[in-house]
Amino acid sequence: MLSFKLFNGVFNIVENILEIKNLTVKVGERTILDSLNLSLGRGEKHVLFGPNGSGKTSLIMAILGHPRYKIVNGEIWFNGHLINDLSIDERVRLGLGIAFQSPPAVRGVKLKHLILKLLGTDMRDVVKTASFVGIDELLLNRDLNTGFSGGEAKKSEILQLIAQDPELLLLDEPDSGVDVENLELIGKILRSYFHDRSMMIITHMGYILRYVKAEKAHVMLDGKIVCSGDASTILDTILKDGYEWCKRCRGVRKWEKLRKKL
């Protein structure tokens, strides 16, 4: 799928909704992403695998523009715009949306008021949209994520994405901390409502992939993407052999590069 963007009076074709080029990111003095490259086509669903601490969530935060994550080299292009220096709000207005693994509790802000602001309509639409994702009026009247169960928090995040209507969804562990019933509900909503949207999904066990078909998977180790390929094949290999196979494969490739230089 192609998108046309107007630059200086000329229409340019933007094939990829997300382009990450040679990206290096630090938190404080520590490098957490190192010379990372990634492309995500418009309408595609990609999945990020990797052990804890490999840099998956750091990549999501860098794309979002969290101020702790400082870009020291490289570029992030979203929807035809270089977004390195844009604020989180500016990136969201361009069409970026995120569902956090553990969203923060916000006292004094009721879920219904947030959704009302995002939808820009009336309370009847808020109740109707909330009902679509299994959220009742009692939960709508509570402070955002305050005392929410794992399933309630996930459904609240999905409701916010529906109200925001982003072009690219960043989903951090959407299948973590939810029971089978809620996972099925969330998965079906992602598959039906956002079927034509681009997604970057972080998952450990891949349960969400029962409902959302990913065209491609990437494996991250030590802040780098070490391999990419068919999502089902990579997931099956990880479930069978763990991430040791990635480390062995990475070591072989490094040796091959070194041998060619000799």
Residue pairs with C-beta under 8 A, 6 or more apart in sequence:
1 41
1 42
1 43
2 13
2 14
2 15
2 42
3 13
3 14
3 15
3 17
3 42
3 79
3 80
4 11
4 12
4 13
4 14
5 11
5 12
5 14
5 79
5 80
6 12
7 80
12 80
14 42
14 79
14 80
15 41
15 42
16 39
16 40
16 41
16 42
16 77
17 40
17 41
17 42
17 43
17 78
17 79
17 167
17 168
17 198
18 38
18 39
18 40
18 63
18 76
18 77
18 78
18 168
18 198
18 200
19 38
19 39
19 40
19 75
19 76
19 77
19 78
20 36
20 37
20 38
20 39
20 59
20 63
20 74
20 75
20 76
20 77
21 37
21 74
21 75
21 76
21 77
22 35
22 36
22 37
22 73
22 74
22 75
23 33
23 35
23 36
23 37
23 62
23 71
23 73
23 74
23 75
23 76
24 31
24 33
24 34
24 35
24 36
24 71
24 72
24 73
24 74
25 31
25 32
25 33
25 58
25 62
25 69
25 70
25 71
25 72
25 223
26 32
26 69
26 70
26 72
27 58
27 68
27 69
27 70
31 72
31 223
32 55
32 58
32 69
32 223
33 55
33 58
33 59
33 62
33 223
33 224
34 222
34 223
34 224
35 73
35 74
35 224
36 55
36 59
36 74
36 223
36 224
36 225
37 225
38 59
38 218
38 225
40 46
40 168
40 198
40 200
41 198
41 215
42 198
43 196
43 197
43 198
44 198
44 199
44 215
44 216
45 198
45 199
45 201
45 212
45 213
45 214
45 215
46 199
46 200
46 201
46 214
46 215
46 216
46 217
46 218
46 231
47 200
47 201
47 202
47 203
47 206
47 209
47 214
47 216
47 217
47 218
47 231
47 235
48 56
48 59
48 200
48 201
48 202
48 203
48 217
48 218
48 220
49 56
49 203
49 204
49 206
49 217
49 218
49 219
49 220
49 234
49 235
49 238
50 56
50 219
50 220
50 221
50 243
51 221
51 243
54 220
54 221
54 222
54 223
55 220
55 222
55 223
55 224
56 172
56 202
56 220
57 101
57 172
57 202
58 69
58 223
59 220
60 98
60 170
60 172
60 200
60 202
61 68
61 69
62 69
62 71
62 76
63 76
63 78
63 91
63 96
63 170
63 200
64 88
64 91
64 96
64 98
64 170
65 83
65 86
65 87
65 88
65 90
65 91
66 88
71 84
75 82
75 84
76 82
76 83
76 84
77 83
78 91
78 94
78 95
78 96
78 168
79 94
79 95
79 167
79 168
81 94
83 90
83 91
83 94
86 94
92 164
92 166
95 166
95 167
95 168
96 166
96 167
96 168
96 170
97 160
97 161
97 164
97 165
97 166
97 168
97 169
97 170
98 169
98 170
98 171
98 172
99 154
99 157
99 158
99 160
99 161
99 169
99 170
99 171
99 172
99 174
100 157
100 172
101 172
101 173
101 176
101 177
101 202
102 153
103 145
103 153
103 156
103 157
104 145
105 143
105 144
105 145
105 146
105 147
105 148
106 143
106 144
106 145
106 146
107 143
107 146
108 143
109 143
109 144
110 140
110 141
110 142
110 143
110 144
111 135
111 139
111 140
111 141
111 142
111 143
111 144
111 156
111 159
112 123
112 126
112 130
112 137
112 140
112 141
114 144
114 160
115 126
115 129
115 130
115 140
115 159
115 160
115 163
116 122
116 123
116 126
118 160
118 163
118 164
119 125
119 126
119 129
119 163
126 140
127 137
127 140
129 159
129 162
129 163
130 136
130 137
130 139
130 140
130 159
132 162
132 189
133 155
133 158
133 159
133 162
133 185
133 186
133 189
134 155
134 182
134 185
135 152
135 155
135 156
135 159
139 148
139 152
139 156
142 148
144 156
145 153
145 156
148 156
150 176
150 177
150 178
151 177
151 178
151 179
151 181
151 182
153 177
154 174
154 177
154 178
154 182
154 186
155 182
155 185
155 186
157 174
158 186
158 189
158 190
161 169
161 194
162 189
162 193
166 197
167 197
167 198
168 197
168 198
168 199
168 200
169 190
169 194
169 197
169 198
169 199
169 200
170 199
170 200
171 190
171 199
171 200
171 201
171 202
171 208
172 202
173 202
173 203
173 204
174 186
174 190
174 201
174 203
174 208
175 183
175 186
175 187
175 203
175 205
175 206
175 207
175 208
176 203
176 204
178 186
183 207
183 208
183 211
184 211
186 208
186 211
187 208
187 210
187 211
187 212
188 211
190 199
190 208
190 211
190 212
191 211
191 212
191 213
199 212
199 214
201 208
201 209
201 212
201 214
203 209
205 239
206 235
206 239
209 231
209 232
209 235
213 231
214 231
215 231
216 228
216 229
216 230
216 231
217 228
217 229
217 230
217 231
217 234
217 235
218 225
218 227
218 228
219 225
219 226
219 227
219 228
219 234
219 238
219 243
219 246
220 226
221 243
221 246
221 247
221 250
226 246
226 249
226 250
227 234
227 246
227 249
227 250
237 245
238 245
238 246
